Amino acid sequence: CARFDWRRTCSCASNNLADSIFTDRLELVPMTPETIRAVLGHEAGRAAELLQVANPGTWPWRPALLETRLAQMEKDDTLIPWLLRAIIRLEDRELTGHSGLHTGPDPDYLRDLGLSGIEYGYTVFEPYRRQRFGTEAAVGLMRWARETHGISHFVLSIAPDNEPSLRMARGFGFTFRSVYQDPDDGTEHIYAGEFSGA
C-alpha cells in the first residue's frame, strides 16, 4: 500500500488499514475486533498479518485494555476508528505501541468532571521510547479528530511520575485540572486543553 498524507485513507485489502492515519514516521492503524481477538488469543502471527507489521511476537499489551475496547466496539462498531490504534513505524513496519481515544466525543463522564472533548491515551513499548513517537502519534490522532470530526478539546490522564507525558501535555498548552484516583492505575493528574495543531 502506498504512503499517503494523514488526511487521506489507504485502499488496502485489510479493513484494519482502511482508516489509517499517516504522520512523517508513523502509521496509526485501527485495531479491529478481529485483530484484538487475535492478540488476546496469543495468535501473534495472525495479528501481525492483519496489521501488516514486521515484528510478530509477545507485545506488552494490557489484556484489560484490549477487553474493554473490544466490548466497546462490539456494542458500537462506529467507535472502531476512535478507540485503539497500533503505532507502526513506517521505515520497517515495526509495531512500536498503541494510541487511541477512550470513547466517542463528549462522553458523560467528562461532562460530569466539568470537562469537554475526548480523552486521549497512548503507550510506546520500551524499545521505542525517547524517540518522540508518542508525541507524533498524539499529534496525528488529534489532527484527525479535529479535521474530520471537529473535535479540538482533549483530556489526558497522566501518572505524576510520567515526566515525558507531562512534558507532552504542557507542550500542547494543556493545563492541569485535577487529581484523579484511578482504581487500576492509581493517582493520575488530569490535563486538558484545546489542540491548536502543533
PANU-609849 format. One record per atom (N, C-alpha, C): residue number from 1; x, y, z. Coordinates in pm, 1 decimal, always signed. Layout:
   resi         c1         c2         c3
    NUM          X          Y          Z
...
This chain:
   resi         c1         c2         c3
      1      +83.9     -118.9       +0.0
      1       +0.0       +0.0       +0.0
      1      +88.0     +124.7       +0.0
      2      +57.8     +220.0      -84.2
      2     +138.5     +340.3      -93.4
      2     +116.3     +429.9      +27.7
      3     +213.8     +514.4      +53.7
      3     +206.0     +605.6     +165.7
      3     +128.6     +731.4     +126.6
      4      +37.3     +773.6     +213.8
      4      -42.3     +892.2     +190.4
      4      -28.8     +987.1     +308.1
      5      -73.7    +1109.8     +287.2
      5      -82.8    +1207.3     +394.9
      5     -184.1    +1158.8     +497.9
      6     -169.8    +1204.9     +624.3
      6     -257.8    +1158.3     +732.0
      6     -403.8    +1191.8     +706.4
      7     -433.2    +1289.9     +621.0
      7     -571.5    +1330.3     +598.2
      7     -643.0    +1239.0     +500.3
      8     -569.5    +1144.7     +442.4
      8     -630.1    +1057.6     +343.1
      8     -637.0     +915.6     +395.9
      9     -713.8     +832.8     +327.7
      9     -726.3     +693.4     +366.6
      9     -641.1     +606.5     +277.4
     10     -632.2     +480.3     +314.5
     10     -546.2     +386.1     +244.1
     10     -631.7     +272.5     +189.2
     11     -628.1     +248.1      +59.7
     11     -711.7     +146.1       -2.2
     11     -640.1      +11.5       -1.3
     12     -633.5      -47.2     +117.0
     12     -565.3     -175.9     +133.8
     12     -668.2     -287.2     +142.2
     13     -623.1     -410.7     +124.4
     13     -714.0     -524.2     +129.4
     13     -769.3     -544.6     +269.2
     14     -690.6     -520.5     +369.7
     14     -734.1     -542.6     +507.5
     14     -815.6     -424.5     +556.9
     15     -929.1     -454.0     +619.9
     15    -1011.8     -347.5     +676.8
     15     -938.5     -272.7     +786.8
     16     -840.5     -337.9     +851.3
     16     -762.9     -269.8     +954.1
     16     -702.0     -140.8     +900.7
     17     -660.2     -141.2     +775.5
     17     -583.2      -30.8     +721.2
     17     -669.2      +71.1     +647.6
     18     -801.2      +49.5     +645.3
     18     -887.5     +135.5     +565.3
     18     -891.0     +278.0     +616.9
     19     -869.3     +298.1     +745.4
     19     -875.6     +431.8     +804.1
     19     -744.1     +468.5     +871.9
     20     -633.4     +427.8     +812.7
     20     -502.9     +460.5     +869.8
     20     -479.1     +610.7     +869.4
     21     -405.8     +656.1     +971.2
     21     -357.9     +793.3     +979.0
     21     -207.0     +788.2     +961.4
     22     -153.6     +873.1     +875.1
     22      -10.4     +876.1     +849.5
     22      +50.7    +1005.1     +901.5
     23     +165.8     +991.6     +966.8
     23     +247.9    +1105.7    +1005.6
     23     +382.8    +1089.8     +934.6
     24     +479.5    +1172.2     +967.7
     24     +608.5    +1163.9     +898.1
     24     +672.2    +1026.2     +910.5
     25     +664.8     +967.0    +1030.1
     25     +735.5     +840.4    +1054.3
     25     +644.3     +724.0    +1087.8
     26     +515.4     +750.2    +1106.1
     26     +427.6     +650.0    +1164.1
     26     +300.7     +628.7    +1082.5
     27     +245.9     +509.3    +1097.8
     27     +110.4     +479.3    +1052.7
     27      +31.1     +436.0    +1174.8
     28      -85.6     +496.7    +1194.1
     28     -173.3     +463.3    +1305.8
     28     -289.1     +381.5    +1250.1
     29     -285.9     +250.4    +1277.9
     29     -380.5     +156.9    +1218.4
     29     -488.0     +119.7    +1319.1
     30     -617.1     +135.2    +1284.8
     30     -721.8      +94.9    +1378.7
     30     -713.4      -52.9    +1414.7
     31     -725.8      -81.2    +1541.8
     31     -735.0     -219.4    +1589.9
     31     -881.4     -262.1    +1580.4
     32     -910.3     -354.4    +1491.1
     32    -1046.9     -403.9    +1476.8
     32    -1073.0     -514.5    +1578.1
     33    -1200.4     -551.3    +1598.5
     33    -1228.3     -664.4    +1687.7
     33    -1152.4     -791.3    +1648.8
     34    -1139.7     -817.7    +1518.5
     34    -1066.4     -937.5    +1475.4
     34     -921.4     -932.4    +1520.6
     35     -858.7     -817.0    +1508.1
     35     -719.6     -803.2    +1548.9
     35     -705.8     -816.3    +1700.3
     36     -795.1     -753.3    +1773.5
     36     -789.0     -761.6    +1919.5
     36     -807.0     -905.4    +1966.1
     37     -900.9     -977.0    +1905.3
     37     -919.8    -1117.2    +1944.0
     37     -795.0    -1199.8    +1914.7
     38     -726.7    -1171.2    +1805.5
     38     -603.5    -1243.5    +1773.6
     38     -497.6    -1217.9    +1879.8
     39     -483.9    -1092.7    +1923.4
     39     -384.6    -1061.2    +2026.7
     39     -421.9    -1129.2    +2158.0
     40     -548.8    -1118.2    +2197.5
     40     -592.1    -1181.0    +2322.6
     40     -577.9    -1333.1    +2318.4
     41     -592.6    -1390.2    +2198.9
     41     -580.2    -1534.9    +2183.5
     41     -437.8    -1581.6    +2160.2
     42     -341.0    -1489.5    +2176.6
     42     -197.9    -1520.5    +2159.1
     42     -167.5    -1570.6    +2017.7
     43     -242.5    -1520.1    +1920.3
     43     -217.3    -1552.6    +1780.2
     43     -135.0    -1438.8    +1719.7
     44       -9.0    -1432.2    +1759.3
     44      +75.9    -1319.9    +1718.3
     44      +92.6    -1313.4    +1567.5
     45     +106.4    -1427.1    +1502.7
     45     +122.8    -1427.4    +1358.1
     45       +1.5    -1372.1    +1286.9
     46     -117.6    -1410.5    +1332.4
     46     -240.0    -1360.3    +1271.9
     46     -254.2    -1210.7    +1295.2
     47     -224.7    -1164.7    +1417.0
     47     -231.4    -1021.8    +1446.3
     47     -133.7     -943.3    +1359.7
     48      -13.1     -996.4    +1343.4
     48      +87.0     -929.4    +1259.9
     48      +41.5     -922.9    +1114.4
     49      -23.9    -1029.2    +1067.6
     49      -75.4    -1030.4     +930.3
     49     -184.0     -924.6     +912.5
     50     -274.6     -914.5    +1008.0
     50     -383.5     -817.5     +997.9
     50     -331.6     -674.3    +1001.2
     51     -230.3     -649.9    +1083.1
     51     -174.1     -515.6    +1095.9
     51      -65.2     -486.8     +993.0
     52      -20.7     -591.8     +923.0
     52      +89.4     -581.1     +827.4
     52     +215.0     -525.0     +894.3
     53     +250.8     -587.1    +1007.6
     53     +371.7     -546.2    +1077.7
     53     +477.9     -653.6    +1063.5
     54     +602.7     -611.9    +1084.7
     54     +717.0     -699.0    +1058.9
     54     +768.6     -769.0    +1183.0
     55     +714.6     -735.2    +1300.0
     55     +771.4     -790.6    +1423.0
     55     +668.4     -865.1    +1506.7
     56     +614.3     -977.4    +1454.9
     56     +522.6    -1055.3    +1538.0
     56     +595.8    -1109.6    +1659.2
     57     +528.1    -1112.0    +1769.3
     57     +591.0    -1161.0    +1891.6
     57     +504.4    -1130.9    +2011.5
     58     +564.2    -1134.3    +2126.7
     58     +491.5    -1109.2    +2250.5
     58     +495.1     -960.4    +2279.6
     59     +394.5     -889.4    +2230.3
     59     +386.1     -746.1    +2254.7
     59     +327.0     -721.3    +2392.9
     60     +372.1     -618.5    +2463.9
     60     +324.5     -595.5    +2601.4
     60     +190.1     -522.8    +2608.0
     61      +89.3     -578.7    +2540.9
     61      -45.2     -522.4    +2551.9
     61     -101.3     -549.8    +2691.2
     62     -188.1     -464.4    +2737.2
     62     -259.9     -487.8    +2862.3
     62     -390.9     -556.9    +2829.0
     63     -408.5     -684.5    +2868.8
     63     -532.4     -755.4    +2834.6
     63     -658.3     -681.8    +2878.3
     64     -655.7     -619.0    +2995.8
     64     -775.4     -548.6    +3043.2
     64     -814.6     -435.5    +2948.6
     65     -715.5     -363.2    +2895.8
     65     -744.1     -256.5    +2799.6
     65     -805.5     -314.0    +2672.7
     66     -745.3     -421.1    +2620.4
     66     -796.7     -482.0    +2498.4
     66     -939.2     -531.9    +2517.8
     67     -966.8     -593.4    +2631.6
     67    -1101.1     -645.4    +2658.0
     67    -1202.6     -532.4    +2668.5
     68    -1162.5     -422.0    +2732.1
     68    -1253.0     -307.0    +2743.0
     68    -1284.6     -249.1    +2606.7
     69    -1181.0     -228.5    +2524.7
     69    -1202.6     -170.6    +2392.2
     69    -1282.7     -266.1    +2302.7
     70    -1257.5     -395.1    +2313.9
     70    -1333.6     -492.0    +2234.9
     70    -1481.7     -485.8    +2269.9
     71    -1512.8     -478.3    +2398.6
     71    -1652.9     -469.5    +2441.2
     71    -1718.5     -343.1    +2387.6
     72    -1645.6     -231.0    +2388.0
     72    -1699.8     -106.5    +2333.9
     72    -1729.0     -119.9    +2184.7
     73    -1634.9     -181.0    +2110.8
     73    -1652.6     -196.5    +1966.6
     73    -1767.7     -290.7    +1934.1
     74    -1781.8     -396.2    +2012.0
     74    -1889.9     -491.1    +1986.0
     74    -2026.3     -428.6    +2012.8
     75    -2029.8     -333.3    +2103.2
     75    -2154.4     -262.5    +2132.6
     75    -2184.4     -157.0    +2026.6
     76    -2080.2      -93.0    +1971.9
     76    -2097.1      +13.8    +1873.0
     76    -1976.7      +13.9    +1780.2
     77    -1991.7      -46.0    +1662.7
     77    -1875.2      -59.9    +1574.2
     77    -1833.9      +71.8    +1508.5
     78    -1913.3     +176.9    +1520.9
     78    -1869.9     +306.6    +1468.4
     78    -1754.8     +364.9    +1550.6
     79    -1729.2     +306.7    +1667.6
     79    -1620.3     +354.7    +1752.9
     79    -1483.8     +299.2    +1712.4
     80    -1479.2     +204.3    +1620.9
     80    -1352.3     +138.9    +1586.6
     80    -1242.0     +238.6    +1550.4
     81    -1267.6     +339.6    +1465.4
     81    -1157.5     +432.2    +1432.5
     81    -1112.1     +518.5    +1550.2
     82    -1194.7     +530.1    +1653.4
     82    -1163.8     +616.8    +1765.8
     82    -1082.0     +549.2    +1875.2
     83    -1107.9     +423.2    +1901.7
     83    -1071.3     +366.9    +2031.8
     83     -927.3     +319.6    +2045.9
     84     -873.9     +252.8    +1947.5
     84     -741.8     +192.5    +1966.9
     84     -673.3     +178.2    +1832.1
     85     -549.9     +230.5    +1824.9
     85     -472.2     +221.4    +1701.9
     85     -331.9     +170.3    +1731.7
     86     -285.4      +80.4    +1648.5
     86     -146.6      +36.2    +1655.1
     86      -57.7     +145.5    +1598.2
     87      +53.8     +173.3    +1666.6
     87     +151.6     +270.2    +1619.1
     87     +260.4     +192.2    +1546.0
     88     +268.1     +209.5    +1414.6
     88     +360.6     +131.5    +1332.0
     88     +463.2     +225.1    +1269.1
     89     +590.6     +191.8    +1287.8
     89     +698.2     +271.2    +1228.8
     89     +706.5     +240.4    +1079.9
     90     +697.3     +343.6     +998.2
     90     +688.1     +322.7     +854.2
     90     +814.5     +262.4     +793.4
     91     +930.8     +299.5     +842.6
     91    +1054.5     +258.0     +776.4
     91    +1075.2     +108.0     +777.7
     92    +1022.0      +39.8     +880.0
     92    +1043.8     -104.8     +888.2
     92     +919.2     -183.2     +928.5
     93     +802.8     -114.7     +937.4
     93     +676.3     -179.1     +972.0
     93     +680.5     -245.7    +1108.9
     94     +754.2     -190.3    +1202.9
     94     +756.2     -246.3    +1337.9
     94     +647.0     -182.6    +1422.9
     95     +578.0     -267.4    +1499.3
     95     +476.4     -220.4    +1593.0
     95     +547.3     -162.4    +1714.8
     96     +527.1      -32.8    +1739.4
     96     +601.8      +35.7    +1844.7
     96     +516.8      +72.3    +1966.3
     97     +385.9      +54.2    +1957.6
     97     +298.8      +88.6    +2069.9
     97     +155.8     +103.7    +2023.0
     98      +75.6     +174.7    +2100.6
     98      -63.6     +196.2    +2062.9
     98     -110.9     +330.6    +2116.1
     99     -209.8     +385.3    +2049.6
     99     -270.0     +510.3    +2093.5
     99     -419.2     +502.2    +2067.7
    100     -493.6     +595.0    +2124.7
    100     -636.9     +592.7    +2099.0
    100     -712.6     +688.9    +2187.6
    101     -839.1     +698.1    +2160.2
    101     -931.1     +780.0    +2237.3
    101    -1019.7     +687.1    +2318.4
    102    -1056.0     +727.1    +2438.6
    102    -1122.0     +635.9    +2531.2
    102    -1267.4     +608.7    +2495.7
    103    -1329.2     +699.9    +2422.5
    103    -1470.9     +690.5    +2387.5
    103    -1493.0     +765.7    +2257.6
    104    -1618.8     +784.9    +2222.4
    104    -1654.0     +882.3    +2121.8
    104    -1653.4    +1021.6    +2184.6
    105    -1686.3    +1123.5    +2106.3
    105    -1678.2    +1262.0    +2155.6
    105    -1773.6    +1292.8    +2270.9
    106    -1728.4    +1381.8    +2360.2
    106    -1808.4    +1439.1    +2469.3
    106    -1883.3    +1335.2    +2552.4
    107    -1811.9    +1240.6    +2612.1
    107    -1879.5    +1140.9    +2695.9
    107    -1931.2    +1202.6    +2825.1
    108    -2029.9    +1137.0    +2883.5
    108    -2092.4    +1188.4    +3006.0
    108    -1992.3    +1203.0    +3119.6
    109    -1896.7    +1109.2    +3130.7
    109    -1807.8    +1113.2    +3246.3
    109    -1719.1    +1237.1    +3246.1
    110    -1684.4    +1288.0    +3126.8
    110    -1605.9    +1411.6    +3121.5
    110    -1692.4    +1532.2    +3155.6
    111    -1815.3    +1533.8    +3106.9
    111    -1904.4    +1644.8    +3141.2
    111    -1928.1    +1651.2    +3291.3
    112    -1936.3    +1534.1    +3354.7
    112    -1954.7    +1529.7    +3499.8
    112    -1836.4    +1590.9    +3574.0
    113    -1718.4    +1586.9    +3510.9
    113    -1598.6    +1646.6    +3569.6
    113    -1580.1    +1791.9    +3527.0
    114    -1674.4    +1844.1    +3451.9
    114    -1664.2    +1981.5    +3404.3
    114    -1569.2    +1997.7    +3287.6
    115    -1545.9    +1888.8    +3212.7
    115    -1453.1    +1891.6    +3100.3
    115    -1528.4    +1862.2    +2971.5
    116    -1471.4    +1905.6    +2860.4
    116    -1532.1    +1879.4    +2730.1
    116    -1430.9    +1809.7    +2640.7
    117    -1480.8    +1757.8    +2529.2
    117    -1391.2    +1696.3    +2432.3
    117    -1387.2    +1545.7    +2444.8
    118    -1265.6    +1491.8    +2447.9
    118    -1246.7    +1347.0    +2445.9
    118    -1111.8    +1314.2    +2509.9
    119    -1103.5    +1198.3    +2573.7
    119     -980.9    +1161.2    +2645.2
    119     -889.3    +1079.8    +2554.4
    120     -761.6    +1116.3    +2555.9
    120     -660.3    +1050.6    +2473.1
    120     -562.9     +973.8    +2561.6
    121     -515.8     +861.2    +2510.4
    121     -413.4     +785.8    +2581.6
    121     -320.9     +714.7    +2484.3
    122     -202.6     +678.3    +2532.0
    122     -107.3     +609.7    +2443.5
    122       -6.6     +531.9    +2528.1
    123      +56.5     +436.5    +2463.6
    123     +168.6     +363.5    +2521.8
    123     +271.2     +338.5    +2411.8
    124     +395.7     +372.0    +2438.4
    124     +505.8     +335.2    +2348.2
    124     +583.2     +222.9    +2416.9
    125     +602.9     +113.8    +2346.4
    125     +672.1       -0.5    +2404.1
    125     +818.1      +34.5    +2433.6
    126     +873.2      -27.6    +2533.5
    126    +1003.6       +8.2    +2589.7
    126    +1114.7      +26.8    +2485.9
    127    +1134.1      -63.3    +2390.1
    127    +1249.2      -44.3    +2298.5
    127    +1238.8      +79.4    +2210.4
    128    +1119.2     +141.1    +2203.2
    128    +1097.5     +250.3    +2108.5
    128    +1076.9     +385.2    +2177.5
    129    +1099.8     +390.0    +2306.2
    129    +1077.6     +514.8    +2379.4
    129    +1191.6     +614.2    +2355.7
    130    +1164.1     +739.8    +2395.3
    130    +1260.7     +850.1    +2383.8
    130    +1296.3     +881.6    +2238.5
    131    +1202.1     +854.5    +2149.7
    131    +1219.1     +891.5    +2008.8
    131    +1104.1     +979.9    +1960.4
    132    +1021.0    +1027.1    +2055.7
    132     +907.7    +1116.1    +2029.7
    132     +799.3    +1052.0    +1945.1
    133     +792.5     +918.6    +1945.9
    133     +683.2     +852.1    +1875.9
    133     +549.3     +882.1    +1943.4
    134     +548.7     +891.8    +2076.3
    134     +424.2     +920.3    +2146.8
    134     +366.5    +1054.9    +2108.9
    135     +452.6    +1155.8    +2103.8
    135     +407.5    +1289.7    +2065.7
    135     +360.2    +1291.9    +1921.4
    136     +434.4    +1225.8    +1832.8
    136     +397.2    +1224.6    +1691.3
    136     +262.9    +1154.1    +1670.8
    137     +241.4    +1043.8    +1742.3
    137     +113.8     +972.7    +1732.2
    137       +0.0    +1058.0    +1786.7
    138      +25.8    +1128.7    +1897.4
    138      -77.6    +1215.2    +1955.5
    138     -117.2    +1325.0    +1857.9
    139      -19.1    +1388.4    +1796.7
    139      -47.8    +1494.7    +1700.6
    139     -130.2    +1440.4    +1584.0
    140      -91.3    +1324.0    +1532.2
    140     -164.7    +1266.2    +1419.6
    140     -309.6    +1237.2    +1452.5
    141     -333.8    +1176.3    +1568.5
    141     -470.7    +1138.8    +1604.4
    141     -554.5    +1261.4    +1639.8
    142     -495.1    +1358.3    +1708.2
    142     -570.0    +1479.3    +1741.8
    142     -602.8    +1561.0    +1617.3
    143     -511.0    +1566.4    +1522.9
    143     -540.7    +1634.9    +1396.9
    143     -655.6    +1564.9    +1324.0
    144     -650.7    +1433.3    +1322.3
    144     -759.0    +1357.0    +1258.7
    144     -893.3    +1389.4    +1323.6
    145     -898.2    +1389.1    +1456.6
    145    -1023.9    +1418.1    +1526.3
    145    -1071.5    +1559.5    +1496.2
    146     -978.2    +1652.7    +1489.3
    146    -1016.4    +1792.0    +1464.1
    146    -1061.8    +1812.2    +1320.1
    147     -982.3    +1759.4    +1225.3
    147    -1010.8    +1787.0    +1084.8
    147    -1128.6    +1707.4    +1030.8
    148    -1151.7    +1588.4    +1082.1
    148    -1259.2    +1504.9    +1028.4
    148    -1386.7    +1510.0    +1111.8
    149    -1375.5    +1548.3    +1240.0
    149    -1493.3    +1545.1    +1327.5
    149    -1513.4    +1673.2    +1408.2
    150    -1427.5    +1771.3    +1389.7
    150    -1444.5    +1897.7    +1460.0
    150    -1415.7    +1892.7    +1608.2
    151    -1341.8    +1790.9    +1652.8
    151    -1307.1    +1777.9    +1794.8
    151    -1171.4    +1843.5    +1818.1
    152    -1166.3    +1943.6    +1904.5
    152    -1039.0    +2012.2    +1928.1
    152     -998.6    +2015.8    +2074.9
    153    -1085.9    +1970.8    +2164.9
    153    -1053.5    +1968.5    +2307.6
    153    -1023.6    +1825.0    +2351.7
    154     -914.5    +1810.6    +2425.9
    154     -869.9    +1677.3    +2466.0
    154     -833.2    +1675.9    +2613.4
    155     -842.9    +1556.8    +2670.0
    155     -811.4    +1533.9    +2810.8
    155     -708.6    +1422.0    +2818.1
    156     -607.3    +1438.4    +2903.1
    156     -506.7    +1334.6    +2926.3
    156     -498.4    +1305.7    +3075.2
    157     -496.7    +1178.5    +3110.6
    157     -477.7    +1134.4    +3248.7
    157     -337.8    +1075.5    +3259.5
    158     -252.7    +1137.5    +3342.6
    158     -110.3    +1105.0    +3341.3
    158      -61.7    +1076.2    +3482.7
    159      +12.7     +968.5    +3498.8
    159      +73.7     +939.7    +3629.0
    159     +169.0    +1053.0    +3666.3
    160     +170.1    +1093.9    +3791.7
    160     +250.7    +1210.9    +3830.5
    160     +400.3    +1194.0    +3809.8
    161     +448.3    +1069.4    +3797.2
    161     +591.5    +1047.9    +3775.6
    161     +625.4    +1021.4    +3629.3
    162     +526.2    +1035.9    +3539.8
    162     +549.0    +1013.2    +3396.2
    162     +588.5    +1145.7    +3331.8
    163     +713.5    +1183.7    +3351.0
    163     +758.6    +1314.3    +3307.6
    163     +749.7    +1334.0    +3156.5
    164     +782.5    +1233.2    +3072.6
    164     +769.1    +1255.9    +2928.4
    164     +626.0    +1292.3    +2886.4
    165     +527.3    +1224.0    +2943.8
    165     +388.2    +1254.7    +2908.7
    165     +345.4    +1389.2    +2965.0
    166     +393.0    +1423.3    +3083.8
    166     +362.2    +1555.0    +3138.8
    166     +420.1    +1665.3    +3050.6
    167     +543.5    +1644.5    +3001.7
    167     +604.3    +1743.2    +2911.6
    167     +524.3    +1755.6    +2783.0
    168     +477.1    +1642.9    +2731.5
    168     +398.2    +1646.4    +2609.2
    168     +270.9    +1726.9    +2629.9
    169     +200.0    +1700.2    +2739.9
    169      +75.6    +1771.8    +2766.7
    169     +100.2    +1922.2    +2778.2
    170     +205.2    +1958.6    +2851.4
    170     +236.3    +2101.8    +2866.1
    170     +278.9    +2162.0    +2733.2
    171     +349.5    +2082.6    +2652.1
    171     +392.1    +2131.3    +2522.3
    171     +274.7    +2161.8    +2430.3
    172     +164.7    +2088.7    +2446.9
    172      +43.5    +2116.1    +2370.3
    172      -32.2    +2236.7    +2425.7
    173      +13.7    +2289.8    +2538.4
    173      -57.1    +2400.5    +2601.1
    173     -169.5    +2356.5    +2691.9
    174     -177.4    +2226.6    +2721.8
    174     -280.6    +2177.2    +2811.9
    174     -245.5    +2215.6    +2955.4
    175     -346.3    +2233.4    +3037.2
    175     -325.0    +2278.0    +3174.9
    175     -374.7    +2173.9    +3274.2
    176     -312.2    +2173.9    +3390.5
    176     -350.9    +2083.0    +3498.4
    176     -489.2    +2120.8    +3549.5
    177     -577.5    +2021.0    +3564.8
    177     -714.0    +2047.4    +3610.2
    177     -745.2    +1985.4    +3745.7
    178     -698.0    +1862.3    +3768.6
    178     -734.3    +1795.6    +3894.1
    178     -651.3    +1669.4    +3911.7
    179     -666.7    +1608.0    +4028.0
    179     -606.8    +1478.0    +4057.7
    179     -719.0    +1375.0    +4063.5
    180     -694.9    +1261.4    +4000.5
    180     -795.7    +1155.9    +3997.0
    180     -733.5    +1026.3    +4047.4
    181     -809.4     +952.2    +4126.2
    181     -761.2     +824.9    +4178.1
    181     -823.1     +711.9    +4096.9
    182     -746.0     +661.7    +4001.8
    182     -795.7     +554.4    +3916.7
    182     -789.0     +421.3    +3991.1
    183     -895.4     +340.4    +3985.4
    183     -894.2     +214.0    +4060.4
    183     -789.0     +114.8    +4012.9
    184     -747.0     +126.6    +3887.6
    184     -646.8      +34.5    +3833.5
    184     -507.5      +95.9    +3827.3
    185     -499.3     +222.6    +3788.4
    185     -369.8     +285.7    +3762.9
    185     -321.2     +376.2    +3875.0
    186     -402.0     +394.5    +3978.3
    186     -358.6     +478.2    +4089.8
    186     -377.5     +626.7    +4062.0
    187     -294.8     +708.3    +4126.7
    187     -307.7     +852.8    +4114.9
    187     -273.7     +899.9    +3974.5
    188     -360.5     +984.2    +3919.5
    188     -336.2    +1042.4    +3788.0
    188     -363.2    +1191.8    +3793.0
    189     -283.8    +1267.8    +3719.2
    189     -305.6    +1410.0    +3703.9
    189     -381.6    +1433.6    +3574.3
    190     -487.6    +1510.1    +3582.8
    190     -572.0    +1537.1    +3467.4
    190     -528.9    +1667.8    +3401.9
    191     -492.7    +1659.8    +3275.1
    191     -460.6    +1778.7    +3194.8
    191     -563.6    +1789.6    +3082.6
    192     -597.7    +1911.6    +3045.8
    192     -695.6    +1931.5    +2939.5
    192     -666.7    +2062.3    +2867.8
    193     -713.3    +2069.2    +2743.6
    193     -695.1    +2192.1    +2667.8
    193     -740.3    +2175.0    +2524.6
    194     -724.0    +2282.3    +2449.0
    194     -759.5    +2282.0    +2307.2
    194     -634.8    +2255.9    +2225.0
    195     -644.0    +2159.6    +2135.7
    195     -532.5    +2126.5    +2047.8
    195     -527.7    +2226.9    +1933.4
    196     -414.2    +2293.3    +1918.0
    196     -403.8    +2400.3    +1819.7
    196     -339.2    +2355.5    +1689.2
    197     -302.6    +2228.1    +1681.0
    197     -243.9    +2179.0    +1557.1
    197      -94.0    +2182.8    +1554.2
    198      -28.1    +2150.7    +1668.9
    198     +117.5    +2153.5    +1678.1
    198     +180.9    +2064.6    +1573.2
